[in-house]
Amino acid sequence: MNLGARDYIIKAQFTPEEVIGKVNKLRGLTSQPEAKVSEQAVKAAAAPKPKKAEVKILVVEDDQFLRDLLTTKLQKENFEVVSAIDGPGGLEKVFSENPDVVLLDIILPGIDGFEVIKKVRSHSSMDVARTPVILLSNLGQEADIEKGRSLGADDYLIKSNFTIDEIIEKIRKTLQNRK
């Protein structure tokens, strides 16, 4: 019997459907039972679609589950989301995608988040150099936090201390402070 964890759920707010979907995925169930369509669901489907996202967030995170969770929640909040799984990919997307905010992990394959933020802040284009960067990491030592701030991070969030909704609020606050 294998006693190892196959997945995990971080401190966050999940809908019941998201939890069930995660469990079904792990159990190998791909088909969902047919659901009855309520009148309310029909009205919701016929309602006008939300306007196009006006704010682009770049999520640089090597953990697929957390990256997917952040992407899903941010899209539900009407943000456009692009993502990268490593430092070099994140750096390339900062330059090519012109995000409004970068949500950046520190421990990444290739180059770490500290090196990414150094390269962003020293870029010749002021638009790139001024891109808001929020570090999101499991590193919670005071030295790591101070290093992140000294490199120009707009905020430093320790993953285990924040829910996804709180992270979204920090993104909104960062955007307001940049206006």
N, C-alpha and C positions, 0 to 999 in steps of 0.2 A: 504494500500500500504506500503510495506516495503522499507524504505529509507536507510537501512544499507548497507554498502559495503560488497560485497560477495568475492571480491578479490582485488588485487592492483598490480600495475606495479611499480617497483622501477626504479630509474635512471639507465638506462642500454641501451645497443644497442641491439635492437631486429630486427630480420628479419621479413618481412611482414608475412611469413608463421607462425612464432611463435606467433605473435599477433592474427592472424586469428584462429589458433589452440586453443589459450587460450579463445577467445570469443566463439568459437564453443563449447568448453568443458563446459563453463558456461551456454550456451543456451541449453545444453543437446544434441547437434548434435554430433553423433559419426561417422557417415559415411561421407567420403569426396567425392565430385564429382569426376568422372573419369577425369583424365587429359590426354591431348594428349602427347604422348611421342615423344620428338624431337630427331633429329639425334644427337645433342650435348649430350642429356641425355644418349643415348645409348652408345656413346663413353666414357662418364664419367663412366658409370657402368662397361664398359669393361676395363677401365684403371687399372693398378696395384693398389692393396690396399695399404694404407699407412702402414709403418712399425709399429711393435708392440710398444706400449708406453714404454718408458724407465724410466719415472719419475712417481712415485706414490704420489698422493695428498690425504690426509685425510681431508674431509670437516666435521666439527662438528658444526651443525646448526640445531636448533629445528624448524625453519620456513620452512615448506615443499616447498613452492614456491621458496624461495631463494636457498635452498639446491638443488632442481631440476635444477634451472637455472644455478647455478655454475657448477653442474655436467655436464650438457649438453655443456656448453661453454668450460669447461676444456677438455672434451672428444674430442670436435671438434679441439682443439689445440694439440691433440695427447698425453694427459696426461691420465694415469690410475687413476681412481677416486674410492675411497671407502668413505663411509659416516657413520655418527652416528647422532642420534637425541637428545642425552643427554650427560651429563658429564661422567657418568660411562661407557656408551657405547663407547664414544670417547677415554677414557683412555684405555679401553680394546683393542681397535683397534690400538692405538699407540704401545702397547706392542706386539700385534699379527701380525699386517700387515707390520710393519717396513716401514712407509711412508717416503718419501724424504722431504716432507713439510706438516705441519698441519695448516689448515686454521680453526681457533677456535673462535667461538662466546663466549661471556662472560656470558650473561644471559641464562642459560640452566637449564633444569630440573635435579634433582638429586644433582649434584655438579656443581658449576659454573666454568667458564673458568679459573679464577684465581687459583682455587684449582687444576684444571687439569694441568695447566702449572707448579705449584709447585711440583706436583707428578712426572711429566715428568723430570724436571730439577734435582730432587733429586734421580732419579732411579739409582740403582747400576750398570746397564749396561751403559757404556759411550756412546754407539751407540744410545741408547734411550735418554739419558740425553742431547745429543747434537743435537737431531732432531730439525730442524728449525721450529719455531712456529710463525705464523702471527695471531695476534688477530684482529678479524673483528667484530666490535660492534657498537651499537647505542650509547653507553656511550662515550660522548665526553668531559667530564670534565677533566681538567688538572690533577686532583688527580687520576683519573682512568687511564689515559695515563701513568702517572709516575709509578703507581703501576704495570701496565702491563710490562713496560720496566724494572723495578727493579726486577721483577720475572723472567726475562730472555727472554721476547718476542723479536723476531728478528725485528718485525715491529708491528705497531698499526694503523689499518685503521678504520676510522669512516665510516660506511656503506653509509650514505647519501652523502659523499664527493667523492666517487669513483664509476666509471662504472665497469662493469665486466671486460672489456678489460684492464682497469687500474689495477685492482686487479691481473689479469694474469701477467701483466708486473712486478708487485711487487713480485710475486712468482718467476718469472724468475730471477729477480735481486737478490733475496734471495738465489736462487740456485747457481748463479754465485759467490756470496760472500762466499759461503761455500766450493767452490772448492779450 
